[in-house]
C-alpha cells in the first residue's frame, strides 16, 4: 500500500467525526487556528492513538489519555474552509476506547464547546472528565497536569494495572517544567509538540526569556535546546525517542520549516518500533508542497499526491494491517 493511501485511509477518521457532528451549532471563533502543518501533526496523533490502544489493551486493565491543551476539539487550518477534528476528538473515537480521557484548556468557553461535541459524538460522560475550575473557568497546564495525574493515581489504587498516553500540544513554550515533572511517577507514553524553528528567535527576546526558563526548568541558556529538553525527559524515566517533522506548506517548501512531534516512551525497546518507524517515514516524506494537499485529503477530494505515487511498502510492520 502506498504512503498516500495510508494518509488517505487515516484521514477517513476525520471525515467520520465531521459527519457525526453534523450541524452541531458551534462557535468557530473558539477553535484553535494553526498553519498547514497541523494536518500532518494531527495525522501523527491519530496514527499513534491507533498503535497505542491496540497494543496497550493487551498489557494493562486500564489506559488513560491526558490532554491539557484540548481546546474546543476542532482546529481551523489556514487556507482550509472548515475546521477539522483535533487531538481530543481523535482520541475519543479510537477503535479500542481509552478507559478515561482527562481533558483541559485555559479557555472555559472552549471546554464547554468541547463537551457539547463529545456528547454529540456519543461519548458517555463516564469516559471523559473535563478538568476546570469550580465556576467552569479553564485551567492553565501548570494547574491541570498535576490534577490529571492525581486523578489517575486515585483510579490506580483500584486497579494497579494502568498506563497513560499524555499528549502535550501547546502554543509556544508551555507548560512549565514544574508541571511536566508530574509525569515522572506514572507509566506513560508522551506525544509532545515542539516548535524548534522558533526557539532561536524566542531566546533572542529578553521579554520571553522568563518563559523559556520556566519551560526548560533551567537558568542556563545553553540548556534551552531540543536536546536539553530531551535530557530533561530522560530524567523522568523516558528512554526511547522518535521525532516526526510536520513541515509547513505555502511558499517556503525548501526551508524545511515546521514543528516537531516528539514521541517519548519509558520502554527502552518498544515492541511497536516498526510501526512508529512507518509513521515517521510518512511524516518525513511530506514536503511543504505536499502538506498543501492536506485539505483535499481530509475532505476526500485528493486522488493523487505528488511524491507518494511510487512509494510502496517494501516491508510490513506488525500493525500495518490494523493501521491501514
C-alpha positions in Angstrom: 0.0 0.0 0.0 1.4 3.4 -1.0 2.2 6.1 1.6 -0.5 8.3 0.0 -3.1 5.5 0.6 -2.1 5.3 4.2 -2.6 9.0 4.6 -6.0 8.8 2.9 -7.3 5.9 5.0 -6.2 7.6 8.2 -7.9 10.8 7.3 -11.2 8.9 6.8 -11.5 9.0 10.5 -11.5 12.8 10.3 -14.4 12.5 7.7 -16.4 10.3 10.0 -16.1 12.6 13.0 -17.1 15.6 11.0 -20.1 13.7 9.6 -21.2 12.6 13.1 -21.0 16.2 14.4 -23.3 17.2 11.6 -24.9 20.6 12.0 -23.9 21.0 15.7 -24.1 24.7 16.5 -20.6 25.6 17.5 -18.8 28.9 17.7 -15.8 28.5 15.3 -14.3 31.6 16.8 -13.4 29.4 19.7 -11.5 26.9 17.6 -7.7 27.0 17.6 -6.1 28.4 14.5 -3.0 27.0 13.0 -0.9 26.5 9.9 -0.9 23.9 7.2 1.5 21.6 9.0 -1.3 20.9 11.5 -3.0 18.3 9.3 0.1 16.1 9.3 0.6 16.7 13.1 -3.0 15.5 13.7 -2.4 12.6 11.4 0.5 11.5 13.5 -1.6 11.8 16.7 -4.4 9.7 15.1 -1.9 7.1 13.9 -0.2 6.8 17.2 -3.5 6.6 19.1 -4.3 3.5 17.0 -0.9 1.9 17.7 -1.0 2.7 21.4 -4.5 1.5 22.2 -4.2 -1.6 20.0 -1.2 -2.8 22.0 -1.7 -1.4 25.5 -5.0 -3.1 26.0 -3.2 -6.5 25.9 -1.0 -5.5 28.9 -3.0 -3.2 31.1 -6.5 -3.3 32.6 -7.0 0.4 32.2 -5.4 3.0 30.0 -5.9 6.8 30.2 -5.4 9.8 28.0 -4.5 13.3 29.2 -4.6 16.5 27.1 -4.1 19.8 28.9 -4.5 21.8 25.6 -7.6 20.1 24.3 -9.3 23.3 23.2 -12.8 23.0 21.6 -12.0 19.7 19.9 -11.6 21.3 16.4 -8.8 23.2 14.7 -9.0 25.8 12.0 -6.2 25.4 9.5 -5.1 28.4 7.5 -6.5 28.2 4.0 -8.9 25.4 4.9 -12.6 26.3 4.7 -13.9 24.2 7.6 -12.3 23.3 10.9 -11.1 19.7 11.3 -11.1 17.4 14.4 -8.2 17.8 16.7 -6.5 15.7 19.4 -9.3 15.3 21.9 -11.9 14.2 19.4 -9.5 11.9 17.6 -8.7 10.2 21.0 -12.3 9.9 21.8 -13.1 7.9 18.6 -10.3 5.3 18.7 -11.3 1.7 17.9 -10.2 0.5 21.4 -11.6 3.2 23.7 -9.5 4.7 26.5 -10.7 3.9 30.0 -11.0 7.7 30.5 -10.0 10.9 28.8 -8.8 13.8 31.1 -9.2 17.0 29.1 -8.5 20.6 29.9 -7.8 24.0 28.5 -7.2 27.5 29.8 -10.3 28.8 28.0 -13.5 27.7 29.7 -15.7 28.5 26.7 -13.6 26.1 24.6 -14.1 23.4 27.2 -17.9 24.0 27.1 -17.9 23.6 23.3 -15.7 20.5 23.6 -18.1 18.9 25.9 -21.0 19.5 23.5 -19.1 18.0 20.7 -18.1 14.9 22.8 -21.8 14.4 23.7 -22.8 14.8 20.0 -20.3 12.0 19.2 -22.0 9.8 21.7 -19.1 9.7 24.2 -20.7 8.9 27.5 -19.7 11.2 30.4 -18.1 8.3 32.3 -15.5 8.0 29.6 -14.2 11.6 30.0 -13.7 14.3 32.5 -13.2 18.0 31.8 -10.7 19.4 34.3 -11.7 23.0 35.1 -12.3 25.4 38.0 -15.5 25.1 40.1 -17.1 28.0 38.2 -16.4 26.5 34.8 -13.3 28.5 34.1 -10.4 26.9 32.3 -7.1 26.0 33.8 -3.5 26.6 32.7 -1.5 23.5 32.1 0.6 24.1 35.2 -2.6 23.5 37.2 -4.4 20.9 35.1 -1.5 18.4 34.6 -1.0 17.8 38.3 -4.8 17.4 38.7 -4.9 14.9 35.9 -2.0 12.8 37.3 -3.6 12.9 40.7 -6.9 11.6 39.4 -5.1 8.8 37.6 -3.3 7.9 40.8 -6.7 7.8 42.6 -8.0 5.4 40.0 -4.8 3.4 40.1 -5.4 2.5 43.7 -8.4 0.5 42.5 -6.5 -1.0 39.5 -2.7 -1.3 39.8 -2.5 -2.3 36.1 -2.8 1.0 34.2 -1.0 3.1 31.7 -1.3 6.6 30.2 -0.8 8.5 27.0 0.0 12.2 27.6 -0.5 14.5 24.6 1.1 17.9 25.2 0.4 20.1 22.3 0.9 23.7 23.4 1.1 27.0 21.6 4.6 28.4 22.3 6.7 27.2 25.2 4.3 25.8 27.7 3.8 24.1 30.2 6.5 24.9 32.7 8.9 22.1 33.6 7.5 22.0 37.1 4.2 20.7 35.7 5.9 18.2 33.3 7.7 16.6 36.3 4.4 15.2 37.4 4.8 12.5 34.7 7.7 11.0 36.4 5.8 8.6 38.7 3.3 7.2 36.2 3.7 4.7 33.5 3.1 6.7 30.3 4.0 7.5 26.7 4.3 11.1 25.7 3.5 12.9 22.4 5.0 16.4 22.7 4.9 19.2 20.1 7.9 21.4 20.0 8.4 24.5 17.8 12.2 24.1 17.4 12.3 26.6 14.5 11.2 29.5 16.6 13.4 28.7 19.6 16.4 30.8 18.4 14.2 33.8 17.8 12.5 33.4 21.2 15.8 33.2 23.0 16.9 36.5 21.4 14.0 38.4 23.0 14.6 39.3 26.6 10.9 39.7 27.3 10.4 36.0 26.6 13.4 34.5 28.4 11.5 34.0 31.6 9.0 31.8 29.8 11.9 29.7 28.4 13.4 29.4 31.9 10.1 28.0 33.2 9.7 25.8 30.1 13.1 24.2 30.4 13.4 24.4 34.1 16.9 25.9 33.8 18.5 29.3 34.3 21.2 28.4 31.7 20.5 29.4 28.2 22.8 26.7 26.8 20.2 24.2 28.1 17.4 25.8 26.1 17.6 23.4 23.1 15.7 20.4 21.9 18.5 18.2 23.1 18.3 19.9 26.5 14.6 19.2 26.7 15.1 15.5 25.8 17.7 15.3 28.6 15.0 16.6 31.0 12.6 14.0 29.8 15.2 11.3 30.4 15.3 12.5 34.0 11.6 11.5 34.2 12.4 8.0 33.0 11.8 8.3 29.3 14.2 6.1 27.4 13.1 6.0 23.8 12.5 9.0 21.5 11.3 9.4 18.0 10.7 12.6 16.0 8.2 13.4 13.3 8.7 16.6 11.3 5.5 18.3 10.2 6.5 20.7 7.5 4.9 23.9 6.5 3.2 24.4 3.1 2.9 27.6 1.1 5.9 29.3 -0.5 8.6 28.0 1.9 8.9 24.4 0.9 12.7 24.5 0.7 13.2 26.0 4.2 12.1 22.8 6.0 10.3 25.0 8.5 7.8 23.1 10.6 7.2 21.7 14.0 8.4 18.5 15.7 6.2 15.9 17.3 8.3 14.1 19.7 7.4 10.6 20.9 8.9 9.6 24.2 8.3 6.3 25.9 9.7 4.7 29.1 10.4 1.5 27.3 14.0 1.1 26.0 13.0 -1.1 23.1 9.2 -0.7 22.4 7.6 -3.6 20.6 5.8 -1.3 18.3 9.0 0.4 16.9 8.5 -0.8 13.4 5.0 0.7 13.3 6.4 4.0 14.7 9.2 3.9 12.0 6.4 3.7 9.4 4.7 6.7 10.9 8.0 8.7 10.9 8.6 7.8 7.2 5.1 9.0 6.2 5.6 12.3 8.1 9.1 12.9 6.8 8.1 12.2 3.2 5.8 15.2 3.3 7.5 18.2 1.8 5.9 21.5 2.3 4.2 21.3 -1.1 2.6 18.0 -0.2 1.2 19.4 3.0 -0.8 21.8 0.9 -2.9 18.8 -0.1 -4.0 18.1 3.4 -7.3 20.0 2.9 -8.1 17.8 -0.1 -7.2 14.7 1.8 -9.4 15.5 4.7 -12.3 16.4 2.5 -11.8 13.3 0.3 -11.0 15.3 -2.8 -7.4 14.2 -3.4 -6.9 11.2 -5.6 -3.2 11.6 -6.0 -0.4 13.2 -4.1 2.9 14.2 -5.7 5.8 12.3 -4.3 3.7 9.4 -3.0 2.5 7.6 -6.1 5.6 5.3 -6.3 6.2 5.0 -2.6 5.2 1.4 -1.9 5.9 -0.5 1.3 8.8 -3.0 1.0 8.4 -4.3 4.5 5.3 -4.5 6.7 5.4 -3.8 10.4 3.3 -6.0 12.8 0.5 -3.5 13.0 0.3 -2.4 9.4 -2.8 -4.4 8.7 -4.6 -2.8 11.6 -3.3 0.8 10.9 -4.3 0.5 7.2 
